[in-house]
Each structure stands twice: as C-alpha cells, then as structure tokens.
Amino acid sequence: MLDDLTLHSRRRLLSGLVILMFLVFLGRLYQLQLIYQEEYGKKSEENSIRTISKEPVRGYMIDRLGRLVVDNRPSFTVTIMPFEFDHGNLERLARLLSLEPAVLQERIREGEQYSRFAPARVARDIGFRELSAIEENRATLPGVSYQIESKRFYPTRATASHIIGYTKEISKEQIAALGEEYRQGDVFGAAGLEQHYDRILRGKKGAEFSVVNVRGQVIGPFEGGAHDIDPVEGNDLILAMDFGVQALAESLMTNRRGAVVALDVRDGGVIAAVSKPDYDLSLFSGVTLPAVWTDLNRDEARPLFNRTTLTRYPPGSTYKMVLAIAALEGKVVSPSWRVDCTGSYRVGNKVFKDLHVHGSTDMIEAIQRSCNVYFYQLMMKVGLDPWSRYGALLGFGKPTGIDIGEESSGLLPTTEWMNRRYGERGWTRGFLPSLGIGQGELGVTPVQMARYAMVLANKGELYRPHAVSAVQDKITGATVPIPVEKRTVELSAATWRTVREGMRRVVMEPGGTASLARIRGIEVAGKTGTAENPHGKDHSWFVGFAPFDEPRIAIAVMVENVGYGGSFAAPIAGLCMEQFLFGRLIRHDPKPPPKEVETASPEDLASSNQPRPGGTGRDE
C-alpha cells in the first residue's frame, strides 16, 4: 500500500514538473512571439541580411585659378569576411599578399571584433600581381574578396606637402577620439588640410544589402537592391592658393631649409606656404611602408616638421616696425627724431654694434638703412611692456589660427615673463636693445610674419590666414564661401604713413637693403632681417608687400643658415610676388626691362650676393 502511495506521489510530482516546464516554455514563447516580436524580428532580419559598406570618393582640392591640385585614382583593397574565412588558408593568403601571417591574423582579428559578418580590410593599394593572384585563387579562398576604393593623386609640379597633408588608415585610439561615424579600416585626414577639413572631404558611406543563408553564404541582393544606398562623394575644397607661386617658391628653396608664406592682402588667403625640406605626398597616398615612415622621422633635416607654423626664430630687423609703431603711437618720439649713429651703442659695460656708421638718421631713414643704433636707443625710450603690447596687437605671441594644423604661438616677452624666466633681479634694461632689433628672447613663426606684412600693407586689417576660401557642395553644386575672421588694428594715419614709407625705401631707394626684391614696373615695400643664430650661420629674413599703393600680396621668407636677408630672402620674395602679380616671371620677356630696374635670372637671384643697381643688397 505504501509503495502504491509513493509511486502515485511521484507520478503527481513528475506530472506537475512537466506541466510547470510546459507553462514556462509557453510563457517564454508568448513573450518572444508577441511581447518582443518587433525587437527580435529586427534582429532576425539583420542576421539574414548582410550590409557591405560602400566607400565614397574623397573630395578634390582646386586652387584659386581652377587648377585641380588634389585628385583621386582607383585603388584595390583586399577584404576578408571573418565568418566565412578558413584560417587554414592564412599562410597561403599571406604569401599571395606579401604580408607576414601574424600581421594578416591581427587585421582579421580587429575586423572580427567589429563584426564577423562585415568585410575587414586587410591589404590596401595592392598591385596587379597581387590582384591577379586573388582572382586566380578566389574559388579556394572563401570569404576573400576585394573592393575598388580611391587614393590621392597629385597632378601638379608643386609638392605643398605640409599644407595639403595626407590621409591614413584610422587606429582604434583615433576611432575612440573622433566618434562613431568612423569605423575600423576607414581612411581619414591625418595632417594639414586633409585633417582640418576631413568631415567635409570624406563624404558619406553607402551600403549594399545582400540576403545570406544560415551558413553566411550570399544568396543575392536584398529585394533586388531596392534598398541599397549610394555613397555620397565628399565636397571639394576651393583653395586660396596659387599653385604657380607655390611651385616657384618650392623651386627657389631647393636644397635650403626654411619657409615661405604668401598671403592675399585683401582677405588673408594663403597664396603659397612652403616648408623645406619637405616630403613626397605620394608616399602617403596608398600604403606607407614602415621603412619609409621610419626614414622620414629619423632624417636629420626633419622633412615632416612644418617650418611655416612651428618654428620659433628671432625675426631680426624685420621686427623693427613694431618698435617704430609703439614709439609713434605712444608719443615717445616723432618721425623726425634723429639719432647720430656712430656704429655702436653702449649700455652699462656692454656695447651693442651696428654693421655700418649711418650718421644722423631719422625714423624713415633708420628703417630704410636698417640702422641698429637708432632702434637700440628707441627701445630704451619705449620700454619692454609698451613694445610687447603693440607686438600682441599685431598678432605676435599667439597662434594665427591658420587652417593647416599644428601651430606654435611663438614667444613675445613681457616684464612678467622675464621675471619668471630670470627672476626679478636676474635681468636688467641691458636686455632691451637686443629685443629692439628683433633678437634675444623674441620668437616668431613665418606665418605670423606674413600676417604682420599683410597688416602693414592694408593699414590694419588683420585677417585669419586661411588656405581654403570656399567649399563646393557636390549635391547642390553651390560654392559656399568660408567666412573670413578679422579684426582691425587701429593706428593713426601718420604712423601707417611713416612705417610704410620706410619699407618702400628699403626696396625702391638707393641705400635700401632689399633692392633684390624689386619687380619691374611695380613699387614694392619690405624689410630685411639677419637673425643671429648661436648654433651656426645667421638666418635670412624678408617681409614685404606689393604693389605699394594697392597691395595684393604680402610675403614672409625665412632661409636658415645662409646669412644676409637682403642677399637671400629678398630675391626669393621678389620672384614670388612677381609670379603672383603677372602670372609669370616678366624678366623672361623677350623685351628687356628698363635699365634702372634691370633684373637677373631666377638662378642668379636665388644664389648671388650681388645687388641690383641702386642698393647695397646687404642687410645691416
């Protein structure tokens, strides 16, 4: 009897458990089919539809004269679908692509982390031999395919590497920093304009939807491709640059170290920006070999370093107009104030020298002849902080905001800075004369100096330098100008007149230090500088603008370790301004120029210390 009761109880318990389990499954089924039907239905659909991203064509770059300067060319990229790939083929595929198996394995792993059902890019810009090998072995390499993408191509003679910049494949750290719109394997702008305007240039990805079975095999396009999304090409950049001037400036700086920056006086547009030594952008347009990157970084000439925005050299005598402005606006002296230059000036037990004895000199003559003694004494009258205040007003001591990437602020000393650097008793007024002629602790960049020349040219309109003037929308076809930022430097008409006249005489009058910057039929204004270099030969500087009455171009040239500004930087500046104003070098015309402004060949001007008639050709 007890056994029957026990058996009956067990049957009831077992039946209850079965019923309970059935109810649980029934409830779960109800939950999945009715309550979560929409959510899980979508997931099920995603599992049956594969999305393949379609890359857009990156936007072009066009210079101010309509020349295409950054183009695109087709490039083949090998992809692997991690879900389909047989890892037994890893070493064979690595041999076909000339890759190390470990490298290929890591790229597959990174793609798999993102999605097992999305193609991962494992080899970019493959050659015809690799492409042929993939096609021949495609049947035995499941999951392996290729896509046609694009890579940058540069059709002009100009390099412009530091201003255009380059693209490269994004890293995991950069994806985290830039946001979700970037994915593993994407190419993005890594330097220069490519980086600054990446979101404008890159366009929008498209998508191709395919139906797959449970094994991940593609059956065909989803609903006949009705839902596919075409990629949208990136928008084009219209540059303020003139690549004729850019190419000429680069050629004149061949085998030199230094920088050339030319700006449009009327809006701050970058006409040319040269940093030498530079590098070949085509090295970065496809896949950059590790050895190439290592060599560029180890090169003692530092070709990757952008001298237009990152150097911090004393500007020498090109900075004397800042002191003149501070003195005139502060009513410290008038333009007629004269100094008797005997070739040296003593402060305490230290003697500050000049290269020449200029005799009795007023302010305009002091700028024209680059009289150091005049500016030594003027700096002692003006003082450090008023001088620094007007330097800041003219844009020194802070970045210009130029749209090509990294930029140094330079260094503009103040009393507060000197106290921090040397201690309140660690420096004296004996530091001031050197600062007055652009030496000492003062440090500037060539782009700051070009903007300074622009402000002197247009009498106070300080524009933010910009290499891009407009964006051309690929969808609407409209050209949308980029707003130009500016502020006005308010100085008296008498101050502008005095400083600019001194600069005009530097180039155009006998006794000026920059006769080699002359252009036939054009009045040019400028100022030379020879900046002392404790590590070697002096640096050569020139800042200037043309034409004098209706300026269009302002320029700064800095050549490292060559000596006088009037002998090296000035002729380079003159040739670049001539190219911009006339669209060619007019000294090549069959008809000879007038005798009083006869010019030499570009090679002579770039290398010779011989002056043109009417000047010394030497600074200081």
C-alpha positions in Angstrom: 0.0 0.0 0.0 2.8 2.4 0.9 4.6 1.6 -2.3 1.5 2.5 -4.3 1.1 5.8 -2.5 4.8 6.6 -3.0 4.5 5.8 -6.7 1.4 7.8 -7.1 3.0 10.8 -5.3 6.0 10.6 -7.6 3.8 10.5 -10.6 1.9 13.5 -9.5 5.2 15.4 -8.8 6.6 14.4 -12.1 3.4 15.5 -13.9 3.5 18.8 -12.1 7.0 19.4 -13.1 6.2 18.6 -16.7 3.2 20.9 -16.7 5.3 23.6 -15.0 8.0 23.4 -17.6 5.4 23.4 -20.4 3.9 26.6 -18.9 7.4 28.2 -18.6 8.1 27.4 -22.3 4.7 28.5 -23.3 5.1 31.8 -21.4 8.6 32.3 -23.0 7.1 31.6 -26.4 4.3 34.1 -25.8 7.0 36.6 -24.7 9.1 36.1 -27.8 6.3 35.9 -30.3 4.1 38.7 -29.0 5.8 41.0 -26.4 9.3 41.1 -28.0 8.2 40.3 -31.6 9.3 43.6 -33.0 12.7 43.7 -31.3 13.7 40.1 -32.1 12.1 40.3 -35.5 14.5 43.0 -36.4 17.5 41.1 -35.1 16.4 38.0 -37.1 16.2 40.1 -40.2 19.7 41.5 -39.5 21.0 38.0 -39.3 19.6 37.2 -42.7 20.7 40.5 -44.4 24.4 41.4 -44.8 25.4 45.0 -45.1 28.5 45.9 -47.1 29.7 49.5 -46.7 30.4 51.4 -50.0 33.2 54.0 -49.7 32.6 57.4 -51.1 35.1 59.3 -53.3 37.0 61.8 -51.3 36.5 65.5 -52.3 39.0 67.2 -54.6 41.1 70.3 -54.0 41.2 73.1 -56.6 43.4 76.2 -56.5 42.3 79.8 -57.0 42.9 79.6 -60.7 40.7 76.5 -61.2 43.6 74.0 -61.3 43.0 70.6 -59.9 45.7 70.1 -57.4 44.5 67.0 -55.4 42.9 64.3 -57.4 41.8 60.6 -56.8 42.9 57.4 -58.6 41.4 53.9 -58.3 43.0 51.6 -55.7 42.2 47.9 -54.9 41.7 46.7 -51.3 41.6 43.1 -50.2 38.8 42.2 -47.8 38.0 39.2 -45.7 34.7 38.2 -44.2 35.7 36.7 -40.9 32.6 34.4 -40.7 33.5 32.7 -44.0 37.3 32.7 -43.9 39.0 29.4 -43.4 42.1 30.1 -41.2 43.8 27.1 -42.7 44.4 29.4 -45.7 46.0 32.1 -43.6 49.6 31.4 -44.6 48.8 30.9 -48.3 46.9 34.2 -48.4 49.7 36.0 -46.6 52.2 34.8 -49.2 49.9 36.0 -52.0 49.7 39.4 -50.5 53.4 39.6 -49.4 52.3 40.0 -45.8 53.5 38.4 -42.6 51.0 35.8 -41.3 50.9 37.5 -37.9 50.1 40.8 -39.4 47.3 39.3 -41.5 45.9 37.5 -38.5 45.8 40.7 -36.4 43.9 42.5 -39.1 41.4 39.7 -39.3 41.0 39.7 -35.6 40.4 43.5 -35.5 37.8 43.2 -38.1 36.1 40.3 -36.3 35.9 42.4 -33.1 33.8 44.9 -35.1 31.6 42.3 -36.9 32.1 38.7 -38.1 29.6 39.5 -40.9 31.2 42.6 -42.3 34.3 42.6 -44.6 37.5 43.6 -42.9 40.2 45.4 -45.0 43.4 43.5 -44.7 45.6 44.9 -47.6 45.2 48.3 -49.3 46.5 49.6 -52.6 47.6 46.1 -53.9 49.4 45.8 -57.2 48.4 44.0 -60.3 50.3 40.9 -59.4 48.5 40.5 -56.0 45.1 41.3 -57.6 45.7 38.6 -60.2 46.7 36.1 -57.6 43.5 36.8 -55.6 41.3 36.4 -58.7 43.1 33.1 -59.7 42.6 31.6 -56.2 39.2 33.1 -55.3 37.3 29.8 -55.6 39.6 28.2 -52.9 39.7 31.3 -50.6 36.2 31.6 -49.2 35.5 35.0 -47.6 38.3 36.7 -49.5 37.4 39.4 -52.0 38.4 42.9 -53.0 36.9 46.4 -53.3 37.7 49.3 -55.6 38.5 52.3 -53.5 40.4 55.5 -54.3 43.7 57.0 -53.3 45.1 60.5 -53.6 46.9 61.7 -56.7 48.8 65.0 -57.1 48.9 66.2 -60.7 50.9 69.5 -60.3 54.6 70.3 -60.0 54.1 71.7 -56.6 54.6 69.4 -53.5 52.7 71.5 -50.9 53.0 68.6 -48.5 52.9 70.5 -45.3 49.8 72.4 -46.2 47.8 69.7 -48.1 48.6 67.0 -45.6 47.9 63.3 -46.1 45.4 60.5 -45.2 45.9 57.2 -43.5 44.0 54.3 -42.0 42.4 55.1 -38.7 43.6 53.4 -35.5 41.4 52.2 -32.6 42.5 55.1 -30.4 41.6 57.6 -33.1 38.2 56.0 -33.6 37.5 56.5 -29.9 38.6 60.1 -30.1 36.8 61.1 -33.3 33.4 59.4 -32.8 31.1 56.6 -34.0 31.0 57.8 -37.6 34.5 56.3 -38.1 35.0 52.6 -38.3 37.9 50.1 -38.4 39.6 50.3 -41.8 38.4 53.8 -42.6 40.8 56.3 -44.2 40.8 59.8 -42.6 42.8 63.0 -42.8 45.9 62.8 -40.6 47.6 66.2 -41.3 47.2 69.6 -42.9 44.0 70.5 -44.9 43.2 66.8 -45.2 42.8 66.7 -41.4 41.3 70.1 -40.8 38.5 69.6 -43.4 38.2 65.8 -43.1 34.5 65.7 -42.4 33.9 67.9 -45.5 36.1 65.9 -47.8 35.2 62.4 -46.7 31.6 62.3 -47.9 29.0 59.8 -46.7 29.2 56.0 -47.0 26.7 54.0 -49.0 25.5 50.5 -48.3 24.8 47.3 -50.3 22.4 44.8 -48.8 22.6 41.1 -49.6 20.5 38.1 -48.4 22.5 35.3 -46.7 21.6 31.8 -45.6 22.3 30.3 -42.2 25.8 29.4 -43.4 26.5 33.0 -44.2 26.5 32.4 -47.9 25.2 35.2 -50.1 22.0 34.3 -51.9 21.5 37.5 -53.8 20.7 41.2 -53.3 18.1 42.1 -50.8 14.8 42.8 -52.6 16.6 43.3 -55.9 18.8 46.1 -54.5 15.9 48.4 -53.9 17.2 49.4 -50.5 20.8 49.9 -51.5 22.2 53.3 -50.6 24.6 55.1 -53.0 27.7 56.7 -51.4 27.8 60.5 -51.5 31.1 62.0 -52.7 32.9 64.3 -50.4 32.7 68.0 -51.1 35.5 69.8 -52.9 37.7 72.5 -51.4 38.4 75.7 -53.3 41.8 76.9 -52.2 43.0 80.5 -51.9 46.4 79.1 -53.1 48.1 79.8 -56.4 50.0 76.7 -57.3 52.1 78.6 -59.8 53.5 80.6 -57.0 53.7 77.5 -54.8 55.8 75.6 -57.3 58.1 78.6 -57.9 58.7 79.1 -54.2 59.5 75.5 -53.7 62.0 75.5 -56.6 63.7 78.6 -55.2 64.0 76.9 -51.8 65.5 73.7 -53.2 68.4 72.4 -51.0 67.6 75.1 -48.4 66.0 74.9 -45.0 63.3 77.5 -44.3 59.9 78.7 -45.2 57.9 81.0 -47.5 54.4 82.2 -46.7 52.5 84.5 -49.0 49.0 85.9 -48.2 46.4 87.8 -50.1 46.4 91.2 -48.5 42.6 91.6 -49.2 41.3 88.7 -47.2 44.2 86.7 -45.6 44.0 83.8 -48.1 47.2 81.7 -48.3 48.7 82.1 -51.7 51.6 79.9 -51.0 53.1 78.1 -48.0 56.4 76.3 -48.4 58.4 74.4 -45.7 61.7 73.0 -46.7 62.8 70.3 -46.6 59.5 68.6 -47.4 58.4 65.2 -48.5 56.6 63.4 -51.3 52.9 63.2 -50.6 52.6 60.2 -53.0 54.4 58.2 -50.3 51.2 58.5 -48.2 48.6 58.2 -50.9 48.4 54.4 -50.7 50.0 52.2 -48.1 53.0 53.8 -46.4 55.8 51.3 -45.8 57.1 51.2 -42.2 60.6 51.7 -43.5 59.6 54.9 -45.3 57.9 56.3 -42.2 61.0 55.5 -40.1 63.3 57.1 -42.6 61.3 60.3 -42.6 61.2 60.5 -38.8 64.9 59.8 -38.5 66.0 62.3 -41.2 68.1 65.0 -39.5 66.7 67.6 -41.9 63.2 66.9 -40.3 61.2 66.9 -43.5 58.0 66.2 -41.6 58.4 69.4 -39.4 56.3 72.3 -40.7 58.6 75.3 -40.6 55.8 77.7 -41.7 53.9 77.3 -38.4 56.1 75.6 -35.9 59.5 77.3 -35.9 60.3 80.0 -33.2 63.2 82.0 -34.5 64.1 85.7 -33.8 62.9 87.8 -36.7 65.9 90.2 -36.7 65.4 93.6 -38.2 62.1 92.7 -39.9 60.6 93.4 -36.4 61.8 97.0 -36.2 58.5 98.4 -37.5 56.8 97.0 -34.3 59.1 99.2 -32.2 58.5 102.2 -34.5 54.8 101.8 -34.2 55.0 101.5 -30.4 57.1 104.7 -30.2 54.9 106.7 -32.5 51.5 105.6 -31.1 52.8 106.2 -27.5 54.0 109.7 -28.5 57.5 108.7 -27.3 59.2 110.3 -30.3 58.1 111.8 -33.6 59.1 110.5 -37.1 61.6 113.3 -37.3 63.5 112.3 -34.1 67.1 111.7 -35.1 70.0 109.7 -33.7 73.7 110.1 -34.6 74.7 106.5 -35.5 78.4 106.0 -34.8 78.3 102.3 -35.4 77.8 101.2 -31.8 75.7 101.9 -28.6 76.8 101.3 -25.0 74.5 100.3 -22.2 76.5 99.9 -18.9 79.6 97.8 -19.7 78.0 96.2 -22.8 78.5 97.5 -26.4 75.8 96.8 -29.0 77.2 97.1 -32.5 75.9 98.1 -35.9 77.4 96.9 -39.2 77.7 100.5 -40.6 78.1 104.1 -39.4 74.9 105.7 -40.6 75.4 109.2 -39.2 72.4 111.4 -38.4 69.3 109.3 -39.0 65.5 109.8 -38.6 62.9 107.1 -38.3 62.2 106.6 -42.0 65.9 106.5 -42.8 66.5 104.1 -39.9 64.0 101.6 -41.4 65.4 102.1 -44.9 69.0 101.6 -43.9 68.3 99.2 -41.1 70.1 101.3 -38.5 70.5 99.2 -35.4 71.8 102.1 -33.2 68.6 104.1 -33.9 66.5 101.2 -32.7 68.7 100.4 -29.7 68.1 103.9 -28.4 64.5 103.9 -29.3 63.8 100.7 -27.4 65.4 102.2 -24.3 62.9 105.1 -24.6 59.8 102.9 -25.3 60.4 100.1 -22.7 59.5 96.5 -22.7 55.8 96.3 -22.0 54.7 99.0 -24.5 56.8 97.3 -27.1 55.2 93.9 -26.1 51.7 95.4 -26.1 52.0 96.5 -29.7 53.6 93.2 -30.7 50.5 91.5 -29.4 48.2 94.0 -31.2 49.9 93.0 -34.4 49.3 89.3 -33.8 52.5 88.0 -32.1 52.7 85.8 -29.1 49.7 83.6 -30.1 48.7 81.3 -32.9 47.2 82.9 -36.1 44.5 80.2 -36.3 45.6 79.1 -39.8 43.7 76.1 -41.1 46.5 73.7 -41.7 47.1 72.1 -38.3 49.7 72.4 -35.6 50.9 75.9 -34.9 53.3 77.5 -32.4 52.4 80.7 -30.6 55.9 82.0 -30.8 57.3 84.0 -27.8 56.6 87.6 -27.0 58.5 88.6 -23.8 56.8 90.8 -21.2 58.1 92.0 -17.8 56.1 89.2 -16.2 57.6 86.6 -18.5 61.2 87.9 -17.9 60.6 87.8 -14.2 59.5 84.2 -14.4 62.4 83.3 -16.7 65.3 85.1 -15.0 63.9 86.3 -11.6 63.1 89.9 -10.9 66.8 90.7 -10.3 68.1 88.3 -12.9 67.7 90.7 -15.8 68.2 94.4 -16.5 67.4 97.1 -19.1 70.5 95.8 -20.8 68.3 93.1 -22.3 66.2 95.7 -24.2 68.5 96.8 -27.1 68.6 93.3 -28.5 64.8 93.0 -28.4 64.6 96.3 -30.2 66.2 94.8 -33.3 64.3 91.5 -33.2 66.9 89.5 -31.3 67.0 88.0 -27.8 64.1 86.1 -26.3 61.7 87.1 -29.1 60.5 84.2 -31.3 58.1 84.2 -34.3 56.8 81.9 -37.0 56.9 82.6 -40.7 53.1 82.6 -40.9 52.9 85.3 -38.1 55.4 87.4 -40.1 53.4 87.1 -43.3 50.3 88.2 -41.4 52.3 91.1 -40.0 53.4 92.1 -43.5 49.7 91.9 -44.5 48.6 94.3 -41.7 51.3 96.8 -42.7 50.2 96.5 -46.3 46.4 97.1 -45.8 46.8 99.5 -42.9 45.3 97.5 -40.1 43.0 94.7 -41.4 44.2 91.6 -39.6 42.7 88.6 -41.2 43.0 85.0 -40.0 45.2 83.2 -42.6 43.3 80.5 -44.4 44.2 78.2 -47.2 40.6 77.3 -48.1 38.3 80.0 -49.4 35.2 78.0 -50.2 33.5 74.6 -50.2 31.8 73.3 -53.4 28.8 71.2 -52.5 28.6 68.0 -54.6 24.8 67.7 -54.1 23.7 71.2 -54.9 26.7 72.3 -57.0 26.7 75.5 -54.9 30.0 77.1 -53.9 29.8 78.2 -50.3 32.4 80.8 -49.1 34.0 80.2 -45.8 33.5 83.2 -43.5 36.8 85.2 -43.0 37.6 86.2 -39.5 39.3 89.6 -39.0 39.9 92.4 -36.5 41.2 95.9 -37.1 44.4 97.3 -35.7 43.7 101.0 -35.1 46.7 103.2 -35.7 47.0 106.8 -36.7 47.3 107.7 -40.4 50.7 109.3 -39.6 52.0 106.1 -38.1 51.0 104.0 -41.1 52.5 106.5 -43.5 55.8 106.7 -41.7 56.3 102.9 -41.3 55.2 102.1 -44.9 57.3 104.8 -46.4 60.4 103.4 -44.7 59.5 100.0 -46.1 59.1 101.4 -49.6 62.5 103.0 -49.4 64.0 99.7 -48.2 63.3 98.2 -51.7 63.0 101.1 -54.0 65.5 103.8 -52.9 69.3 103.8 -53.0 70.7 102.8 -49.7 67.9 100.4 -49.0 68.8 96.8 -48.0 66.4 94.9 -50.3 67.0 96.1 -53.9 67.0 92.4 -54.9 63.2 92.3 -54.2 62.4 94.8 -56.9 59.8 94.0 -59.6 59.8 95.8 -63.0 57.1 98.4 -63.1 55.8 97.7 -59.6 56.6 99.6 -56.3 57.5 97.1 -53.6 57.8 97.6 -49.9 59.6 95.4 -47.5 62.1 94.9 -44.7 65.1 92.6 -44.5 66.4 90.9 -41.4 69.5 88.9 -40.5 68.8 86.9 -37.3 71.7 85.8 -35.2 72.0 82.1 -34.7 74.2 80.8 -31.8 74.4 77.4 -33.5 75.7 78.5 -36.9 75.4 80.9 -39.7 72.7 83.6 -39.4 69.1 83.2 -40.7 67.9 85.3 -43.6 64.5 87.1 -43.4 62.4 89.3 -45.6 58.8 90.6 -45.1 57.1 92.8 -47.7 54.2 93.5 -49.9 53.3 94.7 -53.4 52.1 96.9 -55.1 52.8 99.6 -52.6 49.7 101.8 -53.3 47.1 99.0 -53.8 48.7 95.9 -52.2 47.6 92.4 -53.3 50.2 90.1 -51.9 52.2 90.1 -48.6 55.0 87.7 -48.0 57.5 86.4 -45.5 60.6 84.4 -46.4 63.0 82.8 -43.9 66.0 80.9 -45.0 68.1 79.1 -42.4 71.8 79.5 -42.0 72.6 81.5 -45.2 73.4 85.0 -43.9 72.0 88.4 -45.0 68.3 88.9 -45.6 68.9 91.3 -48.4 71.0 88.7 -50.3 69.0 85.6 -49.9 65.4 86.0 -48.6 64.7 89.3 -50.5 65.2 87.9 -54.1 63.1 84.9 -53.4 60.3 87.1 -52.1 60.6 89.4 -55.2 60.3 86.5 -57.6 57.2 85.0 -55.8 55.4 88.3 -55.8 56.2 88.8 -59.5 54.8 85.4 -60.3 51.6 86.2 -58.5 51.1 89.7 -59.9 51.8 88.8 -63.5 51.2 85.0 -63.6 54.7 84.6 -64.9 58.3 85.9 -64.4 58.4 89.0 -66.5 62.2 89.0 -66.6 61.8 86.2 -69.2 60.1 88.5 -71.7 62.0 89.0 -75.0 61.9 92.8 -74.4 64.5 93.8 -71.8 63.3 95.7 -68.8 64.2 99.3 -68.3 67.8 99.8 -67.4 67.2 101.3 -64.0 65.3 98.2 -62.8 67.1 95.6 -64.8 66.7 92.1 -63.3 68.7 89.0 -63.2 67.8 85.4 -63.8 66.0 83.4 -61.1 69.1 81.3 -60.6 71.3 84.4 -60.1 68.8 86.0 -57.7 68.5 82.9 -55.6 72.2 82.3 -55.2 74.1 85.5 -55.8 75.1 88.1 -53.2 75.4 90.8 -56.0 72.9 93.6 -55.6 70.8 95.2 -58.3 71.7 98.8 -59.2 70.6 101.3 -56.6 71.1 99.4 -53.4 73.7 97.6 -51.2 71.9 94.2 -51.4 73.1 93.6 -47.8 71.1 93.9 -44.6 72.7 95.7 -41.7 
